[in-house]
Amino acid sequence: MPSDHSALDLASLSAAESAIVAILRSKCCQWEQDSADAAATGNLSTALLMKHWADAADLLTLTVITEFSGFFGEVVHARFGVQTATATSTRSAQDQILDALAVEAASAQEEPIAA
């Protein structure tokens, strides 16, 4: 994977994360329901298997969120030079990221029409 993340689009990353998390949460809910249905019919081994799948999907969801957060920080740093994890910074990482997003939003705006 290339180490230059400066060309990556933050909105696309956010959309990808949202889509992946939504799919995983949907599968988690489906497997929890399948587990409950199997338990209700007395098929306990299937119920346990489905519960394990649901738990794995839930854990994977948290992992995806964590990894995307770290990657998002790398992209912000590459694009705007913002440090997201410095102990010596007087500004919080959230403030720095908010500033970076404001710069990106402003740069995406069309130039105002001259009066």
C-alpha positions as CSV (number, residue, x, y, z in Angstrom):
1,M,0.0,0.0,0.0
2,P,1.5,3.4,-0.9
3,S,2.5,5.6,2.0
4,D,1.4,8.8,0.2
5,H,-2.2,9.3,1.3
6,S,-2.4,13.0,0.3
7,A,-4.5,12.3,-2.8
8,L,-7.2,10.3,-0.9
9,D,-10.6,11.9,-0.5
10,L,-11.9,12.2,3.1
11,A,-15.5,12.0,2.1
12,S,-14.9,8.8,0.2
13,L,-13.2,7.3,3.1
14,S,-16.0,8.3,5.4
15,A,-18.6,6.8,3.0
16,A,-16.7,3.6,2.7
17,E,-16.5,3.3,6.5
18,S,-20.2,4.0,6.9
19,A,-21.1,1.4,4.2
20,I,-18.9,-1.3,5.7
21,V,-20.1,-0.7,9.2
22,A,-23.8,-0.7,8.1
23,I,-23.3,-4.0,6.3
24,L,-21.6,-5.6,9.3
25,R,-24.2,-4.3,11.7
26,S,-26.9,-5.7,9.5
27,K,-25.3,-9.1,9.4
28,C,-24.8,-9.0,13.1
29,C,-28.5,-8.4,13.6
30,Q,-29.5,-11.1,11.1
31,W,-27.3,-13.6,12.9
32,E,-28.6,-12.7,16.3
33,Q,-32.2,-13.2,15.0
34,D,-31.1,-16.5,13.4
35,S,-29.6,-17.5,16.7
36,A,-32.9,-16.7,18.6
37,D,-35.0,-18.5,16.0
38,A,-32.8,-21.6,16.2
39,A,-32.9,-21.5,20.0
40,A,-36.7,-21.2,19.9
41,T,-37.0,-24.4,17.8
42,G,-34.6,-26.3,20.1
43,N,-31.6,-26.3,17.7
44,L,-29.1,-25.2,20.3
45,S,-25.9,-26.0,18.4
46,T,-27.1,-23.8,15.5
47,A,-28.2,-21.1,17.9
48,L,-24.7,-21.1,19.5
49,L,-23.0,-21.0,16.1
50,M,-25.1,-18.1,14.9
51,K,-24.5,-16.3,18.2
52,H,-20.7,-16.7,17.6
53,W,-21.1,-15.3,14.1
54,A,-23.0,-12.3,15.5
55,D,-20.3,-11.7,18.1
56,A,-17.6,-12.0,15.5
57,A,-19.4,-9.5,13.2
58,D,-19.7,-7.1,16.2
59,L,-16.0,-7.4,16.9
60,L,-15.2,-6.9,13.3
61,T,-17.3,-3.7,13.2
62,L,-15.4,-2.2,16.1
63,T,-12.1,-3.2,14.4
64,V,-13.2,-1.5,11.1
65,I,-14.2,1.7,13.0
66,T,-10.8,1.7,14.8
67,E,-8.8,1.1,11.7
68,F,-10.6,3.7,9.7
69,S,-10.2,6.2,12.4
70,G,-6.4,5.7,12.4
71,F,-6.3,5.7,8.6
72,F,-8.4,8.9,8.5
73,G,-5.8,10.5,10.8
74,E,-3.0,9.4,8.5
75,V,-4.8,11.0,5.5
76,V,-5.4,14.2,7.4
77,H,-1.8,14.4,8.3
78,A,-0.7,13.6,4.8
79,R,-3.0,16.2,3.2
80,F,-2.8,19.0,5.7
81,G,0.2,18.3,7.9
82,V,-2.0,18.0,10.9
83,Q,-0.7,15.8,13.7
84,T,-3.5,13.7,15.2
85,A,-1.7,12.0,18.0
86,T,0.8,14.3,19.6
87,A,1.2,14.6,23.3
88,T,3.0,17.9,23.1
89,S,0.3,19.7,21.1
90,T,-1.6,22.4,22.9
91,R,-4.6,21.8,20.6
92,S,-6.6,18.6,20.7
93,A,-6.6,16.1,17.8
94,Q,-10.3,16.8,17.2
95,D,-9.6,20.5,16.9
96,Q,-6.9,19.9,14.4
97,I,-9.0,17.5,12.4
98,L,-11.9,20.0,12.4
99,D,-9.6,22.6,11.0
100,A,-8.4,20.3,8.3
101,L,-12.0,19.4,7.3
102,A,-12.9,23.1,7.2
103,V,-9.9,23.7,4.9
104,E,-11.1,20.9,2.7
105,A,-14.7,22.1,2.6
106,A,-13.6,25.6,1.8
107,S,-11.3,24.4,-1.0
108,A,-14.2,22.5,-2.5
109,Q,-16.4,25.5,-2.7
110,E,-16.7,27.4,-5.9
111,E,-15.2,30.8,-6.0
112,P,-17.7,33.6,-5.1
113,I,-19.0,35.6,-8.0
114,A,-17.4,39.0,-8.1
115,A,-19.9,41.8,-7.6
